[in-house]
């Protein structure tokens, strides 16, 4: 059962753009947005004048002084003058939130072509400002001082996981090593070095504890970057590649107070997977790969369990048996994930869709998996609070 069969319309990713992620001192938020938006429009086969609506995913939360950024995309082309543009924010899921708003605009019949952008500029800000900005996405810690920041929150998840299921430090190290190895092949990635399992599993001067038990290699970096995609109701003559179909999507939010959430269950994330797979009419065994939100390695480990790859507490089996590696039954984060690719907060969700579209059109270069036909994208905001999943298919 496809979106077209259920809702009467085909939703296609017809063109995309992606900047390099990392410390981009020579770029501004505006220049990043203009770069990726221009690339996405040019590759989509539509003219800028055919873009009916724009959605920009950006967290910001005081990271840059400019708090009103929705119209920056209009700088891309004079033909975008007067196009409706809206900034969308849902913490670290802002990019996927913007993506789903674009989808719903197409389904509502108010647009035929929508430009979706995710962008963030972070590395210029002092570490204390970045930490406090990100903690604005947590109910208990918003406005409070914390040396560990969001790493402290996910460290608490890791400690709860260890108490319930046994220590996962070694397997988190393996996940980090896997994603660093994958990131070497990604030209957009911030960290392109194969660090090896021994280094990632070991606390050392170069890999210190950030928040026990999370080491530096268990944490995604602070990043600048942007990505964009054009969503269309029909394929376009002159597009750079074949389109990619959105087969299903799901969103689920959990309660914001931590005492109302099981720290290792990520229940709303599970529901978002169920909704997306259910809309697409496929099971997990029909996916060829997935890009998931590994802001910290404990998050990726729990995603294996949440999506149903293993039962709760058994996520290490997916690593031990090679399921999530290149060549495994469900490769996870072939891009390097947030861990190696980087995590410019508002850009992440759109980046995940773009990287997956590249895989599904055979244009992923050294990252290419062969000829995958179907993928899942999972992006979350806060500690499993705002959750989005998309199922994408080759056409």
N, C-alpha and C positions, 0 to 999 in steps of 0.2 A: 504494500500500500504506500503510494508516494504522496508527497504534498499536493501534486497536481490532481491525483485521484481524490484526495480528501478535500482540498480547498480550491480546486479549479484552476490553479496557476502554477507554472514552472518558475522556480527561483534559481537563477544561474549566476555564478561568479564568472564574469566575462573579461576582466582585466585587473591587474594588481601591480603594486609597487612596494618596495621594501628598502629601507635605508640600512646601512651598517649600524650595529648596536655597539655602544661603548661610551667612552669619554670623548664626546664630539665637541671640543672647545670652539671650533670654527663655525659651528652651526647654531642657529637659534631655533626656537620652537616653530617660528614662521617658516624658516628655510626648510626645515625637515618636512613640514606639512606640504609645502608647495612642491618639493621634490617628489614625494611619493604619490601625491594626488595627480600630478602631471603624468607620471609614469603609468598609473592605473588607468587614467582616461585614454592615454595614447594607445595602450595595449588592448583596450576593451573593444575598439572598433566603433565607438560612439564619439560624436563631437562634444566638446564641453557644453555647447548650447542645448544638448539633449539630456543633460543631467537635471533631473526634476527636484532633487532634494539632497541635502548633505547632512551627515551625522558625524560628529567628532567625539571620539572617546578620549577623555583626558581627566586624570585624577586631580593634579595640581596641589590642592590643599595647602596653598601658600608657598609652594616650591618656587614659583616665579611670581613677580608682582602683578603681571597681567592676568586678571581673573575672568576676563570676558573674551574668549578666544574663538567663538563659533564661526565668525566671519573670516578668519585667517585663510581658509581654503579658497576664498574668492580671489585671493592674490594670484592664484594659479593661472587664471585665464580671464580676460575681460568678459568673455561670454557667460561667466558664472555670476555676473552682476544680477542681484535681486533674487537669486535662487534661495529658497528657504534653507537655513542652516541652524543646527541645534547642537549644542554641546551636551554630551551624555556622561554622567558620572555614577559609577557604582563600585568604588574602591578599585582593587586590582583587576576587577572584571569589567572595567569601563569600556574596553575595546569590544568585548563580546556583547555588552549591553548596547553599544552603538550599532553593532552588526545586526542584532535582533530587531532594533528599532527600524533599521533599513528594510529588513525582511517584512515587517508588519506594514510599513508604508506601501510596499509593493502589493501585498495581499489585500490591503484596504482599497486599492484601486486609485490612489492619489498620485502614484508615480509609476513610470515605466523603467527608469534608470536612476539608481541611487548611488551616490559616492559615500563610502564609509571610510573614515580615517581614524587611526589610533596613534597618539603621539604623546611623548613626555620628555621634558628636559629636567634632569636631576643632578648630574654630577658636579655642577657649579656650586651647589648648596653645601654648607657645612654638614658634617655627619649628624650633628645634634638636630639640625633643622629637618633633615631627611627622616631621622628617627621619629621626631615628634609629629611630622606630617603623616607618616604611615600609621602611627598609633592613633591618629584621628579616626581610623577605621575600626577601632576596638572600643566596646562599650565601657569597660572598666578602666582602661588606660588612657583614654582620650584626655589630653590636657595635662597629663602627669609626666614626670621625668622618669626615664628608664634608660640605663646604659645599654641594655640588651635589645631594646626596641622589639620589633616583631619577632626577631629570633628568639627572644625570651618566651613569647607566647607559643611558638612551635616547639621550643625545647620542653615546655610543659606537656605538650601533646606526646612528644617522644618519651618523656618519663612515665606518663600514664600508660602508653603503649607497652613499655618495658615491664611495668608493674603487672599488667594484665596478661601479656603474651610472652614475655621474656625479652632480654636485651636485644636491640636491633642495630647496635652501633656498627657491626661489621657489614651488615647488609646495606645500611645507608652508605657506607663507604664504597661498596660495590656499585650502587646506583650512581653516586657522584662520579666514579671512574668511568662508568658506561657513558654518561652524558658528556663528560669532558672528551672522551674518545670520539663520540659522535660529532661534537662541535668542531673538531679539526677540519671536517669536510664542509662546514657551513661558512661561506664567504661573508655572511652577515654577522657572524657570532662575535661576541665580545672577548671570550676566552677560548683560544684555539690551540690548546696544548693538552696532549695526552699525559695526565699526571700519574696514571697507574693506580692499582688497587692498594698497594702497600702505603703509598703516600696518603691517599684519601681515607684510609682506615686508621691512620696513626696520628695522634696528637703530637705536634712538634713545634719548634720555633717558627717554622714557615707555615704550619697548619694548626694554629692554636685553637683552643676552645673559645667560641664566641658566647655561647650560653649552654652550659653543660646539659645534655651530651652532644650538642651540635658544634662541630668543628667549622672552620672557615670554609672548607670544601663542601659542607652540607648546606651552605647558604648561597642563594643567588646574589649577583652583584648589583650595585647601584648603576643605572644605565641611562643613556640618552638614546632616542631612536624613534622611528615612525614606520608605519605600514598603512597601506590603503588598498581598497578593493571596490570595484564597480559591480553592483548587483543589478541584474536586468531580467525582464520577463521573457526575452527572446535572445537567441544568439545573434551576433552582429557580424555582418560581412566586413572583412578587413581586420578582425581581431587577431592578435598575435598568436594565440593558441586556441585550441578547443575550449569551450566553457567547462565549468564544473557545476554539477547540480547539488543543491541543498536538498537532501532527502528527508531530513527531520531535524527538529530543534526542541530544546527543552530549557526551562528556567525554573529554579526553585530557590526560595529564600528560607533561611532558618532564623530562629530567634536571635536577637543581638546579645542579650545578657548570657554570659558563658555558663551560668548555672542551669540554664534551660537547654543546654546542648551536651550530649555525650562527647567527651574530648577526643575519642578515637573512632566514633561511628560516622561522622560527616554525613548525617542522614539526608540533608537537603541535596548534597552532591549526588548521592545515590538516586534520589528522586529525579533529578535533572537528567541523569543517564537514562533512567527508565522512560521518561517522557520523550526524549529524543529518539531512542532506539524504537520505542513503540510507534511514534509517528512515522519513522522510516520503514517500519515493518521488518526489521532485521534483528538478529541476535548478535551477541558479542563474537561468536565464531565466524560471522560473516564480515568482520572488519579485517583489513589488511595491515593497518597500523593505527596509532593514536598519538596525538600531541596532548599532553596533560600538564597541569599547573604544578610544577615542581619548584615552587618558591623556596622550599626546603626539602631535603631528601626524604624526610619522614612523610611529607605530603605525597610524594610519588609512591612510596611504599603503601600508604593507606589507599591511594587511588586504585591500586591493583585489586584491593579487596572490595572497595566501593563499587567499582564497575562490574564485579562478579567474576574476575579472572581467577581469584582464589577465595576461599571462605575467610571470614574475619580472623585475624591473627596469623594467617598462613601466607601472607604476601611474599615472604622471603622465598617461597617455592618458585615463584615466577622468575626470580633471579637465579636461584640455584640450578634450575632446570633449563635456563637459557631462553625462556619464552619471550622476554622483553628486549632481547638483543637483536641486532640486525641478523636476519636469517631465522629468527625465532617465530613462534606461531602468532605473536602480536607484538611487533617491535614498538617500543615506546620512546618517544622523544628522540627520533633520528636527527632532528635539528640540533640536538644538544640541550634542548629544553631551556627553561628559564635559567637553569644552573650554569650552562655554558654560553648559550646564545645571549643571555642578558635579560633584564626585566625592567624596561622603561614602562612604568605601570600601565598607563593608558594605552600603550601600543601593543601590549602582550596579546590580547585576545585577537586583534586583527592580524598580527604577525602569525599566530598559530593557524589561522584560516589561509593566509597567503602561502605559507610553507607547505601546508597540506595540499592546496590547489596545485602548487608546483609539482609535488609528487604525483598527483593524479593525472597531470598532463605530460608527464615524462620530461619536465624541464627543470628538475632539481639538481642538475649537474652532478658533482661528486657525492651528493647526499642521496641520489636516486636509488630507490629500492627495487627496481625492476619495473614491473607493470602493475602497480596496485590499483584496485578498482574502488575501494571504499575505505573511509577513514572516520575517526571520531576526533573532535576537538573539545577539550574540557578546560574551562577557565573559571576561577573563583575569586571573589572579593572578600577580604577579611579572612577570618579563620573559619572557612566553610560556610559563610553566611550568605553571600550572593553567588549563585551557581548557574553556569550556562554550559550546555553541551550542544554541539552541532554534529550531524552525520552528513558527510560529503561523499559524492559519487562521481566517478569519471563518466563522461557522456559518450 
